Amino acid sequence: MKHITLGTLDVGRIGLGAMTMAGSYGRADLDDDESIRTIHRALDLGVTLVDTAEIYGPYINEELVGRAIKDRREQVVLATKFGLVSHAGDGPRNLDSSPANIRTAVEGSLSRLGTDHIDLYYQHRVDPNTPIEDVVSTLAELVAEGKIRHYGLSEAGPDTIRRAHAVHPVTALQSEYSLFTRDQEPVILPLLRELGIGFVAYSPLGRGLLTGAIRTRDDLGADDSRQDNPRFSEENFEHNRRLVDRVEAVAREAGATPAQVALAWLLAQGDDIAPIPGTRRVGRIEENVAADALELTAEQIEGLTALGDPAGAHHNEAQMKMIER
């Protein structure tokens, strides 16, 4: 696999997001053994960046990743996140990036992951109650102590990124970016390139829509978190499926799958972007990694870029309030 640099961190340019292994897209066919095989297969194929978070589960996803990489730690650029679990009593899905909470969080993550250091440690969402300077000062201390090697931000806006970078260099910003979510392009990507910060794209396949595998809303289980996502709603789904039809047409022309086309388009946007498509199936990681070798024509890239906007926000209302722009 080709490699890129996020800040000063070398990674294979397609990573693996482990969130769905915790059941966020439904638990009906959840299989930890298959998830671990998927992580192992990813490493065999040259994936290095493996991404998790304490909130996934919560906690159980880090434990699973820790078991999977136990004997292969040297092959992994291990990323996890803090800040969506308050360890002072409020619990999961409560913003808390206070210095004390960061220190509690990192010790828990290190233990669950079975490692003595985290390669890339993200603030999962910006905490409006804790100045970013205090957050980054704490992270810089953890770098000096060897508990983390690099730090990143997730869904942070330009002012936060600049202020954080002034305290200690930001290695990467992780935010949503795909053919269906393009709001990073006007301001954030130019800023990251000005500062030398890499970009890690989560949901690069539009939460599965861009794979072409989701044909109707009935394909989602009752416990699938996408049931609450506006792009999968009754009023928006058919419009978005029609956009996917156009991606599928390019895929047929290119002799590839829609997922591979969507990833290849994203990779063509710059050599400082690493998508982390999520999966818990060996076949899917093999499909996704094959996008590394797919080169779309200029005409195909141009047509995909002009695809048009999907209907609906990319998160529900409560989640959108946690995103800085």
N, C-alpha and C positions, 0 to 999 in steps of 0.2 A: 504493500500500500504506500502511496505517496504520503510524505509527511509535510506538515506546516509548523510554523512557530506562533504560539500565542504569547505575546510579550517575549519572554525569554524561555518559554516552556515548549519543548518539542513534543508533538503528538501526531499519531496517524490522523489523516484529515477526515476520516469518518469514525465517530465514536459510538458508544452504546449507552443509551439511557435505560436505567433499570427500574424506573418507576412502576411500569405495568406489572412487574414481577411481584409487586405488593398487592395487586388486585384492584387497582384504580379503575381499570376498564372491565371490571367484573371478575368474580371469583369462581365461576362455574367450572372452568377448565384450568384452574390454577394448579401448577405442578412444579414444586421447588426443584425436583431432580432435572426436569426439562429446562428450567431457568438456569440452573448451574451448567448444564451441558451447553446452553446458548452462550453463556459467558466464556466458557472454555473454547467453544468454536470461534467466537469473536477473536479471542487472543491468537488462536491458530491462524486466522486469516489476516493478522496484522493490526487489528484494532488495539490501541493502547489506552485511550481515554474511556474510562468507565465511570458513569455518573450516577450518584444516589443522593439521599438526603435523610436526615433524621426524621422528618415529617412523614416520609413514605412508610405507611403502616399504621401509626408511627413505629419507628425503630426496626421493624422486622426486615425491611429491605436492606439496611446496612448489615444486619446479621447474616442475611443470605449472601450478599456480596462478599462479606468477610470469609464465609465458608468456601465460596467459589475460588477466591484468589489465594487461599492459604498457602498453597505450595507454588504459586506463580506470581508472588508479589512484585518481583523485579521486572515483570513484563507490563505492569499496569501503571498508568498515570491515574491515580485514584482521586476522584473528586466527590465531595459531599458538601452539604449546606447546613447552615444554622439560621436561627432567627424566626422560624415559624412555630417554635415550641417555647413557651415560657416555663422555665424550670423553677420559678419562684412561687408557683401555685396556680397560675392561670391555665397552664397546660397547652395541649396542641392547638394550632390554628390561632394563636395569639402572638402578635408581633412583639419580639423582645430581643434587642441587640445590645442590651446593657453589657458593660464589660464583665460583670459577674456571671451573667447568663451565658456569654460566649465561652467563658472558661469552663463552666459546667458542661456546656454542649460539646466542646471539643474533647473533653475527657470521655464522655459517653460514646462519642463517635469512634474514637481511637479504640476503645474497648470492644465495641460491637464489630468493628472492621478487623480486629485482630492485628493491628499494626502499630508502629511507634511514630508514624508520621502520615500526614495527609498531604498529597501533592498539590491539590488545588481546593481551597476552602472558601466557599461562597457565602456572602450574606444573601439569604434567600429572597427577602424583600426588604426594602428600605424601611427602617423604623423611625417614624416621625418624632418619637419621644427621646431618641438618643442621637446627639450630633454625630454626623458621619466621621468627624475628626476623632471622637472618642472610640468609635468602632474600629477605625483603621489603626489607631495607636495600639489598641489591644491586639489586633491581628499582627502588627509589626513585632510586638513582644513575643507572640507565639512563633513567628518566623525565627527570631533570635534564639528562642529556646529549642528550636528544631522540631516542634510539634506539627507545624505546617511548613510547606516549602514556598507556596505562592498563595495569593488570595484573589478573589474575584467578587464581583457584584452581580446581582440578577435583577432585571427589570428596573434599573436605576436610570434616572434622567440626567441630562447633560450637566446641570449644576452639581449634583451629587458626585458624578464621575470626576469632574475637575477637582472638586474639593478633596475627594478621597486620594486621587493621584498625587496631589500636592503634599500629602502626608507620607505616603509610601506607594511606590508604583503598583498600579492595578495590572494584573496579568491578563484577565479576561472578563468580559461582560457576557453573561448568559441571559439571553432573552429570546422570545419567540420570533422566528423568522422562517418564512416559507413562501411559496407561490401565493398562498392565501393570506399571509400576514406580512405586509411590506412597510410598516410604519417606522422601521429602523433606518430606512434608506435616506431620508432627507437630512437628518441632523446627527443621529447617533453614529452611523458608520463613518462619516467624515471625521467626527470628533475622535473616535477610536483610532483612526489612522493617523490623525494629527499627533496623538499622544503615544502611539506605538502599543496599543492595547488590542489583544485578539478578541474574536467574537465566537461564542459557542451558541449554536442555534438549536433551541429545543422545539419540539413539535414540528420538525421540518417536513413532515408528511401530513400536516393539517389534522393531527389526531386520528390518522388513519383514512381520512377522506381521500387523500391524494393517492392512496394505494389502489383505488378502484374496487376494493374488496367489500366496501359497505354500500350495498345497492339500495337498501331501504332502511327506514328507521327501525324496522322489526329486527334488523341484524344486531341491534344493541340489546344487551340484557337489562333486566329491570334494575340491577345494581351497578350498572355502568355509569361512571361519572359524566359521560358525554350526554346523558339524558338531560342534564342541566346546562348544556352548552348551547348558546344561541344559534350556532351554525348547524346544529342538528335538530333544531326545532321544526315543528310542522310547517310553519310559514316560510322557513329558509332552506330546508333540506333540498328540495327539488331544484331550486336555482343553483345551489352549490354542486349538486350532482351533474348538472349540465356543463359546468365549468370543468369538472373532472372528465367528462366525455371528450373534451378537447385535448386534455393531457393524454388520454388514452389514444387519441388519434396520432399524436406525436410519437407515442411509445410504439405503435404498430409500424410507423415509418422508420423508426430507429432500431427496430428489432430488439426492444427492451420492454421492461414492465413500467407501468405508470410510476411506481415508487422510485425506480431507478432514474427515470426522466426528471422527476421532481428533485431528487438529490443532485443529479448532474447539473441541473439549472442553478441550484444553490451554490454548488462548488465553483461554478463559472463566475460567480459574483465577486470572487477575490481569493487570494491565497492566504488570507488571514481569518478564514471562516471555517469552523469545524462543526458540522451538524451532528447531533446525537440522537438519531432515530431510536425510538424505544421498541423493544420486542421481547417476548419471552419464548420464542420458538426458533429452533436451529435453522429451519428453512428460510425464515424471514431475515435472519442476520446474514445468511449467505446471499440472499437477494440484494439486501441493502449494500453490503460491501462491494458487490459487483459494480455498483455505480461508480466506483473509483476509476474503472477502466472505460467508462462511457463518455465519449466526447460528442456533444451535440453540435450541429452545424450552427453557423451564425444566424441563419434564417430561423432555425428551430428555437434558438434562444430568444430571438427577437419576438417570435410569435408567442412564446410562453410569457415573456415579460409583459406583453400586451393582453394577457388573458382576461383581465377585468377583475373587479372586486367581488369577493364573496358576500353573501348576505349574512348579517349578524356579526356581533362583536366576537372576539376570539376567546373571551372568558365571560362568565356570568357577572352580574352587576357587582356583587361583593368582591370578587376577585379583581375586577378592573380597578376598583378603588385602591388596591395595593400596588398598582403599576404607575411608575413615574414616566411622564413624557414631557 
